[in-house]
Amino acid sequence: MNRRLSVFQNLSLVIAAGASTVGAFAQVPIAPLAANDVSWLFPPPTRIADLDKLISVREITSQNPQNPTKRDPVWSDVVFQQFLAIAASPAAQVAGTQSRIGLPSDAQSIDAWFVAGIRIDAGAPGLSDDIRGQFGQSPEIRLIVQPVTRNSNGTVSVKDIAAHLIFDFVLASDPPAQDGCFPRPRPDLVTFKAIVAELVTLRTKLSSGQLGKNRVSTSGVALGVHPGLADATTASNVRSEMKAFLERHISSEQLNAMAIMGVPAGAQAPWIFLSMLKLPPGLVPTLPAGGFVPVHGPALDGQQFAQMLAPVGTIPGVVPAPRANNLSAATCKNAAVSPESLPIANRNGSSTSVLFANPQPSSTATQQILALIADPVKSHFFNTDCVSCHTETRRAMSLLRTTTFPGINSAVLPKGDWTVRNFGWSPPIEGPIQGVVTRRTSAETDAVVKFINSQIVNK
């Protein structure tokens, strides 16, 4: 009570100081955020000593809601075991093939998983008015995590495996926009505005020299390894700030979706994608306590879970063939709800699967397809397949000979056709290990930055 009274007393003093003073203070603008302020890429490790510069998933904890003296992992052992079970289940086998995800033994320990990237999103699956009208708005913090193995010679091996852990900030849901759709989550904007305020603070501390010897700016810097993590004088403090930020804002209760990209056991290919969703208790009789289940591919046929990309030159290159709907008006109907929600005959869309076929489309058609896939206003999780979003940049580089992409540091462009990472670390398959950023990630990041700067910052 005394603390609250003190706040009101201080506020009274400010008001008494005069409207002109308050008005002058209110007009001081906050510099807009930039791409690297909301998409944080960590430098890829090459030696065991490099792991100290990273954040392991195991060490990210949050306060237990029942016992303030206890801290709980944000990726709990229970959920991690559900993740492993789904990755080993029949859902992880690609329909019509013998290919299935097979995690190596060292990836089956949570201690092996490290944060390769962090993305702060103002609203999934997209921020356009049409998409929010159909799907609602889910602000989220997404961790891109990958398993890393320690070698006896002091080096490390980054596996060609990645998982997405998606923590949502939503309130109760509104009814579906249409019959045959999911309910529409309402964003928890109070919490998300607090998150944005902390992003501003981190950016300002870094640029003003409070986190190390050098003043490091993120403004006008192309998306790549985070500038504060790339600078030796600030890397340690920035890493600590980022970990503390995560521990203030995410918890196991907010982890509502996961995804995995893996390869068959003992093989380098094909690359297999699978999504997972958390169900509440009591919704499914076989899962009375709730938990994670595999998700039917929204742009597949409504029965299939996993999708794979075979090495370039393999026919067919993408299995199952996607049935995209990204050329239609925005609609919440998709195959993840049910096969009847949006029949294949009613879909109109394009995918990169035709760019792995023989013969391939013309250069003009190729360019149009890739531009469509890279556009987050037109293509998103519910109308476009996973393989398309994870291959558009490499297809542009290989087929159109595109060498530069505005807003992306050239050092983090995917080096080969086997690189399917959108934001993370590419293992040394077609060159040394590297951080990777694709055009799709850059476009999504740009949309988030524009939304935050126009709708939240300075408001």
N, C-alpha and C positions, 0 to 999 in steps of 0.2 A: 504494500500500500504506500509506504513512504517513497519507494522508488517511482511509482506511478505519479505521486504528487509532485516529485521533483521534476519529472518530465513536463508536467503541465506548467509548473512555475517557470522553467526555462523557456517554454514556448511563449508564455506571457511576456517575458522579458524581450524576446525577439520581436513580438508584435508591437510592444511599446516602443521599440527602437525606431519605428517609423516605417510607413508603407514604402517609402522610396528605397530604404535599405533592403527590405524584403524583395521588392521588385527587381533591384539590381542583382541580388543573389540568384533569383529565379531565372534570370536571363543568361547566366553563365552556361554556355552549351557544353555538353559532354561530347568528346570526339567520337565519331562512329566506330563501331567495331569492324574488324577486318577478318578475312577468311581464316587466318591462323589463330584467331581468338576463339573460334567455335569448333574448329577441326584440328585436333592435336595429334600429330604423328610423331611417334617416338623413334629415335635412331635405332636401326637394327643392330643387334649384338653380334659380335664375332668371337669374343673371348669371354671366359667365365667372369672376369672382372667387370665386364660391361653390364652384367645383370644387376649390379648394385645401382646402376643409373636408371633402371627400369622400375616398374611397379608390378609385383606379382599379384595375381588375383587373390591368392591366399591371404595376403596381408591387408586387403581392403575390408574394413569392418565398419559396423554401425552400432549405435547404442541399442541395447535390448530394451524394448518398450516397457517390459514389466520390471526389469532390474537395471537401473541406471549405472550400476557398477560393472555390468557385464557387457561385453561387446560380441556381436555375432557376425560371421562372415556374410558378405553380400551375395556370394555364390555358395550357398549352404551345401553341406555334404549330401543332404537328401536330394536337392535339386541336381547336383552334379551327377549323382548316381542315376537319376532319371534321364539326364542328358546322355550319359554313356549307354543306358539301356535302349533309348530310342535310336541312337547311332548304330547299335548292334541289332536292331529289330528288323523284321521284314520290310518295314516302311523305308529303310535305307537301301533296299535293293531296287535297282532301276527296272521298271516293268518291261518284260520281254527280253531281258538279258540276265546274265549271271553276275553282273557287276554290282557290287555293294560296298558301302563304306566299311573299312576295317581299320580301326584305330590301333596303332602300335601300343605295346604295353606301357611305355614311358608316358604316353599321352593320356593314360588312364589314371594318372595321379594328378590331383588338382595342383600340386606343388610345381608341376612342369609348365603351367600356363601363365603367360605374362601379357601385360597390356601392350599391344602394338599401336593402338590408336584409340582416341576418344572423340566422339562427335556429339555436339549439343545441337538438338533440333527443336525448332519452335513448334513443330506440328507434323507428325506423320499421318497419312502417307504422302501428304503434299500440302502446300500452303496457298494454292489458288482458291478463289472463292468457290469455284465449282467443286473442287475436290473436298473442301471443308464442308460444303453443303451436303455432299453425299456420304462422307465418312466421319464427319466430326473432326476434331483436332486433338492430337495426342503429343504434347511436348515430351521430349525424352532425352535421356543421356544413354548413349550407346557405347559399350565397350567392345572393341575388336581385340580378341585375345588369341594367342597362338602358343602352341607347346614348343619348348626349347629344351634340348638335351645337352647336358654337360659331357664333354669328352675328356679322356684321360690326359691328353696333351695340352689342356688348358683352353682349348677352343670350345665353341658350342655349335650345335646344329639346329637350325630353325626348320621345323617340319612344314611340309606343304599342306597344312591343315589350318583352318581358322574357325572361330566361333564368334557369333554376335550375341551379346547379352544386352537386352533392351529394357531399360528402367523407365517407366511411364509416370507422368505427373498429371493425373486426370481426376475429375470428380465423377459423380453419378452420370450415367449415360442417358441420352435422349433416345426416343424411339427411332427405329430405322427410317431412312429417307424413303425407302420403297419396300414393298413386300419382298421377302426373299433376300434380305440384307442383314448385316450385323447391326446392333445398336450403335449409336454415334456417341463416342465419349466426349465429354465437355472438358476443356483444358483447365487445369489448376493454374490460373495466370498469376495468382498471388505468389505461389511458390516459384513459378518460372521467372517472374520479375526479380525475385531475390537471387536466383541463379545468374541472371543477366548482370545484376549489380556486382556480383562477385567476379564475373568475367571482366567487367570494366576495371575493377580494382586490381586484378592480376595484371591486366594489360598495362595499367598506369604504373604500378610498382616496377614492372620490368623496364618500361621505357624511361623511368626517372632514375634508374640506377639503384633501386632499393633491394634488388635481388642478386647483386653481384657487382664486380668491378666495372663492367661495361654497361652502358645504357643500350638496351636492345629494343628496337621498334618492330612491331608487326604490321604497321600501316604500309600499304603499298607493296608488301612482300608476297611473291607468288606462293601458292600453297605447296608445302613440302614438309620436311622435318621441321617441327616447331622451332622458330628462331631462338627461343630461350633455352631449349634443350640442345640445340646445336652449338651454342656458345659455351665454352668450357668454364667461363667465369660465373655463369648464371645457372648452368644445368642442374646442379645439386639442389639449389633453393627452389627452382621452378618445379622440379620433380616433387619436392616436399609440398609445395603449394598445391599442386594438382592432386596429390593423394589426399591432402586435407580437404580439398574441395569435394572430392568424391565421397569422403566419409561424412561430410555434412549433409549430403543431398541424396544419396542412394542407399537402399536397404533391400534385403531379400524380399520384403513384402511388395516392393515396386517392380520386381523383375517379372515381367508379364509375357515376354517372348524371347526365344532363342533361335539360332540358326547355326548350321554347320556346313562347311565345305571340306570334304575329305576325299581320300583316294582308297582303292582296295588295298587290303593288307599285302605288304611286300611289293607293291607296284608304284610306279610313278604316275600312272594315268589309268582310267579316265578320272576327271574331276567331277564329283557328285555333290549336289546341293540339296539340302533338306531343311525345312523350317519347322518350328515347334511353338506351341501356344499354351499358356496356362489356363486351365479351366477352374472355375470356383467349386467349392465342395457341394456335393449333392446334384450336380448337373448331369453326370454320367454314372449309372449304377455300378459300373466296373471300377470307378475311381471315386469312391464315396468321400474321401478326404480332399479331393481336388488334386491338381498337379498338371504336369506338362504332357502333351500329346503331340504326335506328328500332325502337320497341316497338309491337306491336299493342295497341290500347286494351283494357285488361283487362275493361272493362265494355261493350265493343262486340261485334261478331259473331265476332271471332277472325281476320278477314281485313283489317280496316281499321286504319289507323294514326292518321290525323288526325281531329279533330272540330272543328266550327265552330259559332259562335253568330252568327246574323244579327241585324241591328238589330230592336229591339222593333217588333212589328207585321207582321214578315215571317212568312209561313207556307210551309213549316215553319220554326220558329225555330232548331231544333237539328238538325244533320245530321252524321253519321248518328244516328238515334234510338238512345239508349242502352238497354242491357239490364242494368240494375243487379241486384245480388244482396244488397242491404244490409238486407233483411228476413229473411234466412235466418240460420241459425246460422253462426258463423265457420268459414270453410273456405279453405284455401290454393288451391283450384281456381279458375282464372280463364282468360279468353280470351287473355291474354298468353302463357300456356304453350303452348296449342294450341286450335283450335276445338272439339276433342273433350273437352278437360279439363272444361268445364262448359257443356253445351249450353244454348241459350237456353230451351228448354222446362223446364229444371230450375232456373231462376233465379226469385227472388222479390224484387222491390225497387221503389224509387221514385226518381224524378229530377225535376229542375226543368224538364225539357223540356215537361211537361204544363202548366206555368205560363206558357209562351209560346204556347200553343195558343188556339184560339177554338172553343167556349166554354171558360172556365177552370173549375177545380174550385171548390167552395165555400170560404169563408173557413176553415172548420174543417179541411177536407182540405188546404188550402194550408198552414196552420199546422203540421199534422202532417208534411207532406212536408219543409218547411224545417227543422223541428226534427230530423228524421232525418238530413238532409244535414249539419247543423251539428254532429252528435254524433260525435266521433272514435272512440268505442267501437263504434258501429254502422256508420259509413261511412268508408271509406278508399280509397286509390288502387286497390286490387285488386278492389273491389266497387262502386265508384261512378265515374261519368264525370267528366272534368275540368270540363266546362261547369257541371255541378251545383254543384261545390264553389266555383266562381268566380262564381256568380250568386245564391247563396241569400240573402245579406244585402240586395242591391239588390231582389230579388223581395219580401222581407219589407217593405222600406221602401216599395216602389211599390204592392204589392197589399194589404198589411195596415196600411199607414200607420204602421209602427213607426218611432219617431224616436230612441229611445235603446236602447243595448245595454249591460248591466252589464259593467264591466271595460274598455270601449273609450272613449277620449277622443272626444267628439262631433266634434271638429275633423278627425278622420281617417276618418270614415265616408264610404263612396263617395257622391259627389254626384249621380251620374246612372246611368241604365240602361246607358250605354256604358262604365262603369267596371268592368272585369273583373279589376282587380288585387286580390289577396288581401292582399299585404304588399309595398308598394313605392310608386312614384310614378305618379299618374294624370296624363296629359298634359292640357293645357287644352282639352278637347273640350266639356265641359259646365260650364265654370267655370275659375277659375285652377288652375294646377298645384298638387297637394297630395299629401301623404303619405296612404296608405290602409291601413286595417286592417279586416278583416271579422270577423264572428262566428265563422266557421270557424277562422280563425287564432287568435283569442282562446281558443277552446275547446281547440285543440291545445296552445297555450302553457300554459294552465291545467293540462292533463294532465301536461305535462313538468315544470312547477314542483312539482306535488304528488308526482310520482315522485321527483324529485331530493331534495326536502326530507324525504321519508319513508324513502327507501332509501339515500341517499348522505350528505347533510349530517348532521353529528353521529354518523355511523357510521364 
